[in-house]
């Protein structure tokens, strides 16, 4: 089977550091931290009081009020980001077959806030009095479904639910779907909005979240004092296109999607394998899938959650695959700025990786202070820098042992 080339021609994002993809990327280049006190509910009775919330998002600025009422916040983020990606790509269905345009958008938790609110309503008024829109607004796949409705894309429409790896799986699956000839255009990515009392409480009780009250010391990937991740929210959507299809319509190209690898640790519900072997295999698969060699990789956008186990395990995985070259490449975590956006994380980080290649710029791991011998690679501490990079990996490692890695190549016409 012919392996077709796949490129990124449009991007859209709503993140804790910006309401568009370009605004978010500029904030990342500037080292802006999106972590602040929680505003979506009163966290005074809970141990964790910080999150990386999306700020200033008014859905009515983008969507009609009746539609806003029938979408969860996670779906609003996704639809707005998809619209941005379509506009950014200057793409309409006049230039393609609707049946060969699809949607793969992940969400790890979906409309948890809706479930919490409707549960309270059911207990107060009776269970048969919950909203008739509860199910169709709260289920995880509705972001993908609504994007398809808004765009008219009638090809495959799917929602990988693989925890923190979901956004990466969505992009990787869409890439393979186009590459292998099943579609010409795919909108793909991830979305999440779970800054709720139940989510914060659940992650806190399992010791996953940082309880640090200082935003500058809460999400500190690879730092020896890291104590857990900071919950984030938002969405990232990419328009992927078969190369010749993009060329025919004169589309601008951000980067090429070159390879994708996915594995499972098959080890523990939440903890990664300590030796990082599952993550190493996913990276190796992505590199091989892209026809590259490990020494070709210049930059890794790490999963880098700021938990003790993840950061050490991911560092070990990089050393396993890259050997001495691990100390030549750069590996930073933009979660130091965005927090951990769960199902949206991999998609937003895929966008950042593509833009890093386009701009020749390595984003920093901000607020890095105390080196950890177990995380002794170049984490681009505190200040981003210019660099000539041709290949970048983006990693995602999720609960359940899910590992995903995407290989991007700088676009060279």
C-alpha positions as CSV (number, residue, x, y, z in Angstrom):
1,X,0.0,0.0,0.0
2,X,1.3,3.5,-0.9
3,X,2.2,5.6,2.1
4,X,1.0,9.1,1.4
5,X,2.6,12.1,3.1
6,X,0.5,14.0,5.6
7,X,1.0,17.7,6.6
8,X,-0.5,20.1,9.1
9,X,-2.3,23.0,7.3
10,X,-4.5,24.4,10.1
11,X,-4.3,24.8,13.9
12,X,-6.7,26.0,16.5
13,X,-6.5,26.1,20.3
14,X,-8.0,27.3,23.5
15,X,-5.6,27.0,26.4
16,X,-4.8,28.4,29.8
17,X,-2.3,30.8,28.2
18,X,-4.3,31.9,25.2
19,X,-7.6,31.9,23.3
20,X,-6.1,31.0,20.0
21,X,-3.3,28.7,18.8
22,X,-1.0,31.6,17.9
23,X,-1.7,33.5,21.1
24,X,-1.0,30.4,23.1
25,X,2.3,29.7,21.2
26,X,3.4,33.3,21.7
27,X,2.7,33.0,25.5
28,X,4.7,29.8,25.6
29,X,7.6,31.5,23.8
30,X,7.3,34.3,26.4
31,X,7.3,31.8,29.3
32,X,3.9,32.8,30.5
33,X,2.4,30.7,33.3
34,X,-1.3,29.9,33.1
35,X,-1.6,28.5,36.7
36,X,-3.7,30.5,39.1
37,X,-6.2,30.2,41.9
38,X,-9.3,28.2,40.9
39,X,-12.3,30.4,39.9
40,X,-14.9,27.9,38.6
41,X,-15.9,26.8,42.1
42,X,-14.9,27.7,45.7
43,X,-12.0,25.4,46.6
44,X,-11.6,26.7,50.1
45,X,-12.6,23.3,51.6
46,X,-10.2,21.3,49.5
47,X,-6.4,20.8,49.7
48,X,-5.7,21.9,46.1
49,X,-6.6,25.5,45.2
50,X,-4.7,26.0,42.0
51,X,-5.5,25.0,38.4
52,X,-4.6,26.1,34.9
53,X,-8.0,27.4,33.8
54,X,-8.9,29.0,30.4
55,X,-9.3,32.7,31.1
56,X,-11.7,35.1,29.4
57,X,-13.5,32.5,27.3
58,X,-17.0,33.7,26.4
59,X,-18.6,31.1,24.2
60,X,-21.3,33.4,22.9
61,X,-18.5,35.4,21.2
62,X,-18.0,32.4,18.9
63,X,-21.3,30.4,18.9
64,X,-25.1,31.3,18.9
65,X,-26.6,31.2,22.4
66,X,-28.9,28.3,21.7
67,X,-25.9,26.2,20.7
68,X,-23.9,27.3,23.7
69,X,-26.7,26.0,26.0
70,X,-26.5,22.6,24.4
71,X,-22.8,22.1,24.6
72,X,-20.6,21.3,27.6
73,X,-17.6,23.5,28.1
74,X,-15.3,20.8,26.7
75,X,-17.3,20.7,23.5
76,X,-17.4,24.5,23.2
77,X,-13.6,24.6,23.4
78,X,-13.3,21.9,20.7
79,X,-15.8,23.4,18.3
80,X,-14.2,26.9,18.6
81,X,-10.7,25.4,18.1
82,X,-11.9,23.4,15.1
83,X,-13.5,26.6,13.6
84,X,-10.1,28.3,14.1
85,X,-8.2,25.5,12.4
86,X,-10.6,25.5,9.4
87,X,-10.2,29.3,9.0
88,X,-6.4,29.1,9.6
89,X,-6.2,26.5,6.9
90,X,-8.5,28.5,4.6
91,X,-10.3,25.2,4.0
92,X,-13.9,24.6,2.9
93,X,-15.7,21.5,1.8
94,X,-15.8,23.0,-1.7
95,X,-12.2,21.8,-2.0
96,X,-12.8,18.2,-0.9
97,X,-15.2,15.3,-0.7
98,X,-17.2,15.4,2.6
99,X,-17.1,11.6,2.8
100,X,-13.2,11.7,2.7
101,X,-13.0,14.3,5.5
102,X,-13.2,13.0,9.1
103,X,-12.9,13.9,12.8
104,X,-11.0,12.2,15.6
105,X,-11.1,14.2,18.8
106,X,-10.3,12.8,22.3
107,X,-11.7,13.7,25.7
108,X,-10.6,11.8,28.7
109,X,-13.4,12.8,31.1
110,X,-16.0,14.7,28.9
111,X,-18.7,16.7,30.7
112,X,-17.9,15.9,34.3
113,X,-19.2,19.3,35.4
114,X,-22.5,18.4,33.7
115,X,-22.7,15.1,35.6
116,X,-22.0,16.8,38.9
117,X,-24.7,19.4,38.3
118,X,-27.3,16.9,37.1
119,X,-26.6,14.6,39.9
120,X,-27.4,17.4,42.4
121,X,-30.5,18.2,40.4
122,X,-31.6,14.6,40.4
123,X,-31.2,14.3,44.1
124,X,-33.2,17.5,44.8
125,X,-36.0,17.1,42.2
126,X,-36.1,13.4,41.4
127,X,-34.0,11.5,38.9
128,X,-36.6,11.7,36.1
129,X,-36.3,15.5,36.2
130,X,-32.6,15.7,35.1
131,X,-32.1,17.6,31.9
132,X,-32.9,15.8,28.6
133,X,-29.7,17.2,27.3
134,X,-27.6,15.7,30.1
135,X,-26.5,12.6,28.2
136,X,-26.0,14.2,24.7
137,X,-24.0,17.1,26.2
138,X,-21.9,15.1,28.7
139,X,-20.7,12.1,26.8
140,X,-17.0,12.2,25.7
141,X,-17.6,11.8,22.0
142,X,-19.9,14.7,21.6
143,X,-17.0,17.1,20.9
144,X,-16.1,15.1,17.9
145,X,-19.8,14.8,16.9
146,X,-20.4,18.5,17.1
147,X,-17.3,19.3,15.1
148,X,-18.6,17.0,12.4
149,X,-22.0,18.7,12.5
150,X,-20.5,22.2,12.3
151,X,-18.1,21.3,9.4
152,X,-20.1,18.8,7.4
153,X,-17.3,16.2,7.6
154,X,-19.0,12.9,6.9
155,X,-16.1,10.5,7.0
156,X,-14.9,8.6,10.1
157,X,-15.8,10.4,13.4
158,X,-14.3,8.9,16.5
159,X,-13.2,9.7,20.1
160,X,-10.2,7.9,21.6
161,X,-10.6,7.8,25.4
162,X,-7.1,6.9,26.6
163,X,-6.7,9.3,29.5
164,X,-3.7,11.6,29.1
165,X,-2.7,10.0,25.8
166,X,-6.0,10.6,24.1
167,X,-5.0,13.8,22.2
168,X,-1.8,12.1,20.8
169,X,-3.7,9.0,19.8
170,X,-6.3,11.1,18.0
171,X,-3.6,12.9,16.0
172,X,-1.7,9.7,15.3
173,X,-4.8,7.7,14.3
174,X,-5.9,10.6,12.0
175,X,-2.4,10.7,10.5
176,X,-2.4,7.0,9.7
177,X,-6.0,7.2,8.3
178,X,-4.9,9.8,5.8
179,X,-1.5,8.2,5.1
180,X,-3.1,4.8,4.3
181,X,-5.6,6.3,1.9
182,X,-8.9,6.2,3.8
183,X,-9.3,10.0,4.0
184,X,-7.8,13.2,2.5
185,X,-8.5,15.6,5.4
186,X,-9.0,15.1,9.1
187,X,-9.7,17.4,12.0
188,X,-8.1,15.8,15.0
189,X,-7.0,16.6,18.6
190,X,-8.3,16.7,22.1
191,X,-10.4,18.7,24.5
192,X,-11.0,18.7,28.3
193,X,-12.7,20.8,30.9
194,X,-12.7,19.1,34.3
195,X,-11.8,21.7,36.8
196,X,-14.5,20.6,39.1
197,X,-14.8,19.7,42.8
198,X,-15.0,16.0,42.1
199,X,-12.1,15.9,39.7
200,X,-9.9,17.9,41.9
201,X,-10.9,15.8,44.9
202,X,-10.4,12.5,43.0
203,X,-6.9,13.4,41.7
204,X,-6.0,14.8,45.2
205,X,-7.0,11.7,47.0
206,X,-4.8,9.6,44.8
207,X,-1.9,11.9,45.4
208,X,-1.6,13.0,41.8
209,X,-2.0,16.7,42.2
210,X,0.5,19.2,43.6
211,X,-0.8,20.9,46.8
212,X,1.7,23.7,46.5
213,X,0.0,27.1,46.9
214,X,2.6,29.0,44.9
215,X,1.8,29.0,41.2
216,X,5.5,29.3,40.5
217,X,6.3,26.1,42.3
218,X,3.3,24.0,41.5
219,X,3.9,22.6,38.1
220,X,7.7,22.1,37.9
221,X,8.5,19.2,35.6
222,X,12.0,17.6,36.1
223,X,12.6,19.7,39.2
224,X,13.7,17.6,42.3
225,X,11.0,19.4,44.3
226,X,8.1,18.4,42.0
227,X,5.1,17.1,43.9
228,X,2.4,16.4,41.4
229,X,0.7,17.9,38.4
230,X,-1.6,20.9,38.1
231,X,-5.0,20.2,36.4
232,X,-5.5,22.2,33.2
233,X,-8.2,22.6,30.6
234,X,-8.6,23.6,27.0
235,X,-8.5,22.2,23.5
236,X,-6.2,21.7,20.5
237,X,-7.4,20.9,17.0
238,X,-5.2,20.3,13.9
239,X,-6.3,20.1,10.3
240,X,-4.3,17.3,8.7
241,X,-4.2,17.0,5.0
242,X,-2.7,14.6,2.4
243,X,0.3,16.5,0.9
244,X,-0.8,16.6,-2.7
245,X,-4.3,17.6,-1.7
246,X,-2.8,20.5,0.3
247,X,-0.5,21.5,-2.6
248,X,-3.3,21.5,-5.1
249,X,-5.2,24.2,-3.2
250,X,-2.1,26.2,-2.3
251,X,-2.3,25.6,1.4
252,X,0.3,26.8,3.8
253,X,2.1,24.0,5.7
254,X,3.2,24.2,9.3
255,X,5.0,20.8,9.5
256,X,4.9,17.2,8.3
257,X,3.5,14.5,10.5
258,X,6.1,11.8,9.9
259,X,5.6,9.0,12.4
260,X,3.4,7.6,15.2
261,X,3.9,5.0,17.8
262,X,1.6,3.6,20.5
263,X,2.1,1.0,23.2
264,X,0.8,-0.1,26.6
265,X,2.9,-0.7,29.7
266,X,0.4,-3.5,30.8
267,X,1.8,-2.8,34.3
268,X,-0.3,-0.7,36.7
269,X,-3.5,1.3,36.8
270,X,-1.7,4.7,37.2
271,X,2.0,4.2,37.6
272,X,4.3,3.9,34.5
273,X,6.9,1.1,34.3
274,X,9.9,2.5,36.3
275,X,12.3,1.6,33.5
276,X,10.3,3.6,30.9
277,X,10.4,0.6,28.5
278,X,6.8,1.1,27.2
279,X,7.4,4.8,26.5
280,X,10.8,4.0,24.9
281,X,9.0,1.5,22.5
282,X,6.4,4.1,21.5
283,X,9.1,6.6,20.7
284,X,11.1,4.0,18.8
285,X,8.0,3.1,16.8
286,X,7.3,6.7,15.9
287,X,10.9,7.3,14.8
288,X,10.9,4.1,12.7
289,X,7.4,4.9,11.3
290,X,8.8,8.2,10.0
291,X,11.8,6.6,8.3
292,X,14.1,8.4,10.7
293,X,16.9,7.4,13.1
294,X,17.0,8.2,16.8
295,X,20.0,10.5,16.3
296,X,17.8,12.6,13.9
297,X,15.6,13.8,16.7
298,X,16.5,17.3,17.9
299,X,13.7,18.1,20.4
300,X,11.2,16.2,22.5
301,X,8.1,17.9,23.9
302,X,7.9,15.7,27.0
303,X,4.8,14.4,28.7
304,X,6.6,15.9,31.7
305,X,3.7,16.1,34.2
306,X,5.7,17.2,37.3
307,X,5.0,13.9,39.1
308,X,8.0,12.1,40.6
309,X,7.3,8.8,38.8
310,X,6.5,10.2,35.4
311,X,9.4,12.6,34.9
312,X,12.0,10.0,36.1
313,X,10.4,7.3,34.0
314,X,10.2,9.4,30.9
315,X,13.8,10.5,31.3
316,X,14.8,6.8,31.6
317,X,12.8,6.0,28.5
318,X,14.6,8.7,26.5
319,X,18.0,7.4,27.6
320,X,17.0,3.8,26.7
321,X,16.1,4.8,23.1
322,X,18.6,7.5,22.4
323,X,21.7,6.4,24.4
324,X,24.4,9.1,24.3
325,X,22.3,11.2,21.9
326,X,19.8,11.8,24.8
327,X,22.3,14.3,26.1
328,X,22.5,16.1,22.7
329,X,18.8,16.7,22.2
330,X,16.6,19.1,24.1
331,X,13.5,17.9,26.1
332,X,11.2,20.4,27.7
333,X,7.7,20.3,29.2
334,X,5.2,23.0,28.3
335,X,3.0,21.7,31.1
336,X,5.1,24.0,33.3
337,X,2.9,26.7,31.7
338,X,-0.3,25.1,30.7
339,X,-0.7,22.6,33.5
340,X,-1.9,19.1,32.5
341,X,-4.8,19.3,30.1
342,X,-5.5,15.6,30.2
343,X,-7.2,14.5,26.9
344,X,-6.3,17.8,25.3
345,X,-2.6,17.8,26.4
346,X,-1.2,15.7,23.5
347,X,-3.0,17.7,20.9
348,X,-1.9,21.1,22.2
349,X,1.6,19.8,22.6
350,X,1.5,18.5,19.0
351,X,0.7,22.1,17.9
352,X,3.5,23.4,20.0
353,X,5.9,20.9,18.5
354,X,5.0,21.8,15.0
355,X,5.4,25.5,15.7
356,X,8.8,24.8,17.4
357,X,9.9,23.3,14.1
358,X,8.5,26.1,12.0
359,X,10.1,28.9,14.2
360,X,13.3,27.0,15.1
361,X,12.5,27.7,18.8
362,X,12.7,25.4,21.8
363,X,10.1,26.3,24.5
364,X,11.3,26.3,28.1
365,X,10.5,24.3,31.2
366,X,9.8,27.3,33.3
367,X,10.2,27.6,37.1
368,X,13.0,25.1,37.1
369,X,15.2,25.5,40.2
370,X,16.5,22.3,41.8
371,X,18.2,19.7,39.5
372,X,17.2,16.1,39.9
373,X,19.9,13.5,39.1
374,X,17.2,11.2,37.8
375,X,16.2,13.9,35.2
376,X,19.6,15.0,34.0
377,X,18.9,15.9,30.4
378,X,18.7,19.3,28.8
379,X,15.2,20.4,29.9
380,X,15.6,23.9,28.4
381,X,15.4,25.4,31.9
382,X,13.5,28.7,32.4
383,X,14.3,30.4,29.1
384,X,13.4,29.2,25.6
385,X,16.0,29.5,22.9
386,X,16.4,29.4,19.2
387,X,17.7,26.2,17.6
388,X,17.8,24.7,14.1
389,X,15.7,21.6,14.5
390,X,14.4,19.2,11.8
391,X,12.7,16.5,13.8
392,X,10.6,16.7,17.0
393,X,8.9,14.1,19.1
394,X,5.8,14.8,21.3
395,X,5.1,12.2,24.0
396,X,2.0,11.4,26.0
397,X,1.8,8.8,28.8
398,X,-1.6,8.0,30.3
399,X,-3.2,6.2,33.2
400,X,-3.8,2.6,32.2
401,X,-0.3,2.4,30.8
402,X,-1.1,4.1,27.5
403,X,1.9,5.5,25.7
404,X,1.8,7.6,22.5
405,X,4.5,9.4,20.6
406,X,4.3,11.6,17.4
407,X,7.2,12.4,15.2
408,X,7.1,15.7,13.3
409,X,9.4,16.9,10.6
410,X,10.2,20.5,9.7
411,X,8.5,21.5,6.4
412,X,10.9,22.0,3.6
413,X,9.2,22.7,0.4
